[in-house]
């Protein structure tokens, strides 16, 4: 694990934490037990008030604290300012790294001086039980596993970046996007500056988060679709990466058609056929995803995720339409 010139590449892990002391303990335990432990671990308590600092000290991590809750972007920036390693590895507090995660990250940067940042994905073994949690986490895994290796965005659930590059582009946004898609926004700025970002599919970590139907829909609308759509409209970004590929955009349209046609079938029976046709089209458009679900969890699970998939795309479409309307209104009144 030697960098050019025989200097060992030092990895500083930054873990933002908010009211997740139990998950943080498992996260830190895995980091400490890594095949090649990081140079330092910095835990930033985002004003949790739940004993996060005590958990950090129990595992020998350096504990920092924000005086008021400021979001993951601000917490990561605060930790990065205190880091001394050449590589910043951001790991969420509800993520458990694999034994080789830290070593894999260090070696990649040592062997690829042209790469500025790298990120991985959740594995196919999410910890939380239940249909919604399994669906949400496996969906994330599938999308990242089928993403292009030359990435256009960044993911901070388990993502690393060279510290000088991170500082040069201005770190994570702490304004409009600081509590939602701060990592995606950072990725766009990295690419604007000419830096390379890799999606390393073998860099897999386990997600501990439990999802409810409510948290799943709120996240999709308010923390993903709306801010990401606003960012795209502002930047006129290319719509062909991760969740923005053509297949996903077609799926959003089909889901919105099905959602609109179904209630209309009460007054016009033929609209039921329209809803059924749109849903069938959605299934066909996502056949590879549903086949993946079937392989991992069985046919019954795969079939049960179809309504959730419909809701996922409806939420995404609704969020996009809201952002589009707001953007058009702002332009008309400016």
N, C-alpha and C positions, 0 to 999 in steps of 0.2 A: 504493500500500500504506500509506495514511495512516489512522490511527485517528481517531475523533471528536476535534476540537480540533487536528488537524494533527500529532499525535504518532505517530511510526512504531511499529507494534507489533513488539516484539523477540521473536524466537523462540530459545529455548535448547534445543538438541537434547541429550538424555541417552541414551547408548548403554551398556547393561550388557554386559560381555564376559567370557566364561569359556572359555578354551582354544579360541579361534577366531581366531587372529591372521590367517590367510589371508582368512577371510570379512570380518573387521573392516576390512582394508585396502580391499576392494572397497566395503564399506558407506561408509567415510569418503570415499573417492574420489568417490562419487556425491553425497554431501552437499556437499563442497567445490565440486563442479562444478555445483551447482544454479543454475537461472536466477536465483534470488534466494537467495543463500547465507544460512544462519542467522546470528544475532547471535553465537552461540558454540556450540561443540561440546564436550561433556564426556563423556569415556570413563571408565567405572568398571570397573577390573579386579577381578573377583570372586576374587582370590587364584589367578590362573591359573598363573603361573610359566612362561609360554610366549612372552614378549616382547611382550605386549599393550601395555604402556606405551610401548615403542619405536615400535610402529605408530602409536599415538595422536600422539606428538610429530612423527612424519614428516609427518603431514597437518595440523599446526598445531592439533590438538585439545588441550584441557586434560586431562591424565591424572590420575585419582585411583585409589587402590587400597584395597581392604579387606584387612585383615590375615588374615582367615580366610574361607573360602568360606561365604557367607551366603544365597545365592539371589538371583534377579533382583529380587525386591521390595526387599530391603535395598540392593542395588546402585543401583537407580533412586532410592530415597529419598536415598541418600548424594549422588548427583549432583544431585538437585533442591535439596538444601540449599545447594549451592555455586552454583546458577544465579542469574543476575541478570535474565533476560528475563521479560516478562509472561506469555509462553506457554511451557509445557514440552511439547516434542515428544519422545515416547519412541520410539526406533527400535531394534529388536533388531540385534545384530551380524551376523546372517545374512540381513539384509534390505538390498536395494538400492533406494533411493527413485528415483522418476521425477524428471526435471529440474524439474517444476513443483510437486513435493510441498510444499516449504517455503513457497513463495509462496501456494499454494492454501490451506494451513492458516492463514497469517497473514491473508489476505483474508477467509476465512470468519469468523474471530473479530472482525475489524474491522467487517464488515457485519452480524454477528449478535450484538449484545451480550447477547441472551437465552440464548445457547448457552454452556454451561460446558465441554463436552468434545466431541471428535469423533474418530472412528477410521475406518479404511478397510478394505482387504482385500488379500490377495495377488492378483496378476494371474494370467492364464491361461497364463503362460509360465514355469513353475518351472524352475530351472536344472538340478537334479539329474536324471540319467537313471534309467531303471528303472521297472518297473511300480508298485512300492510307493511310491516317492517321488512319481511323477507323480499317482498316485491320491490320496495324502494331501494334497498341496498343491492339486490341483484341487478336491477335496472342500471344503476350507476356502474357496476362492474362490467356489464355487457357493453355499455356505451364507450367506456374507456378502453376496453379490450379490442374494440373495433375502430378506435380512432387512428388517425394518421400519426406515425412516429414523429414526423416534423410538425410539431404542434403550433397553434396560433394563440393559445391561451395558456394559463397556468392554473394549477390546483394546489391549494395549500393544506389539504387534509394530510397529505404526505408528499411534499414538494421541496426541492432544494434549489438554491441559487448561490452563485458566487457573491460574497459580501460586497466587494467593490462595485459590482454591477448593480446589486440591489440599491446601494447608496446613490449610484450615479443616476438612476432613473427616478429617484424620489420616494422609494419605499411604497408601502401600501397606501391606498387612498383612505382617508379618515373622514371624508365628507359624505357625499351622496351614496357612495358605494361601499362605505366602510363597514357596514353591517350585513352585507348581502353578497355581492359578487366582487369583492375587493381583489380576489386572486385573479379572476378573469380580466378585470380592468388592468391589473399589473401586467398580465401576459401580453395584452395589446400594446402597452407602452414598451415592453421589452422588444417586441417585434418591430415597432416603429423605429427603435434605436438601432436596429440591425442585428440584434442578438438571436442566437439559436436556442430554441426550447425543445426538449425531447420528451415524448410520452414513452416511458419505459414500461411495457406491458408486464414484464416479469417482476416489477417492483410493486408487490402486492401486500396489503395490510388488512387486518380484520377490523370491521366497524362494530362498535358496541351499541350504537344509538337505537333506541326504541322509537318507532314512529306510530302515531295514531292517524286516523283518517283526517282529523282536523289539522294536525301539524303538517301532514303531507300536502294538503291542499293550500294551506296558508303559505308554506314555503314555495310551492310551485308558482303561485300567483304573485305574492308580494316580495319574496326574496330571490326569485329567479326570473320569471317571465317579464315582470314589469321593469325592474332595473336593467336587466340584460337587453331588453328591447329598446329601452331609452338609450343605452350605451351604443347599440348598433345604429340607431337613427341619428344620433349625434355624430358618430364617427363614419357612418356609411360603410360599416365593416362588411367583409365578404361573408355570406351565409353558407359556409360549406365546411363546418368543423364540429366535431362532437355532437351536441344536441341540435345543431342547426343544419344538418345535412338535408338533401332533398327529400329523402324518405320521411324524416321527421316533420318537415313542412307540409307534405302531402297528408300525413297522419293528422296533423292539427286541423286541416281543412275538412277531412272526412269526419273527425270527431265533432266539429262544430256543426256540420250538416246533420249528423245523427242527433245531436243534442237539441237542435232547433226543430227537427222534424217530429221527434217523438211526442212532445206535448200537443203539436198541431194535429196529430192523428186522432185526438179526441173529437175534433170537429170535421176532419177530413180523413177518412180511413186510409186513403191511398198514401198518405204521408207515413203510415206505418211501414209500407214497403220501402219508402225512401230511407227511413231510419235503419231498416234491416240491411238494405244494400250498402249504406255508408258504413255500418258496423262490420259487415263482411269485408268491405274494402280495407277497413282498418286492420282486421285480422290478417288479411293477405299481405298488406304492406309491412306488417310486423311479424311475419311468419318465422323469420330467423330468430327473433327474440323469443317468441312463444315456444319454438323448438328447443331453445336453450333452457327455458324454464322447465319444460317437460323432461329434459335430460337430467337437470339438477334436482328437481323436486317432484316429478311425476306429472302425468296428464291432468289429474284433478286440480293440482295447483296451477298448472298452466291455464286451464279453462277458467279457473276462479279469478285470474288476474286480468281477464279481458275487460270487465267493468272498471277496474282500477286504471287500466291503460287508457280507457276512454276518458275517465275523469282527469287523468294526467294531461292528456292532450287538450281537453276542453279548458282546463285551468291555464295551460300555456297559451292557448289561443286567446282566452279572455284577457290575460295579462298583456299580451301583445296589442290587442285592440285598445285597451285602456291607455297604454303608453303611446300608441299611434295617435289616438284622439288628443291626448294631452300635448303631444309634440306639435300636432297641426294647429291646435288652439294657441299655443305659445308663439308659433310663427306668424299666425294671423293677427295677433295682438301686439307683436313687437314692432 
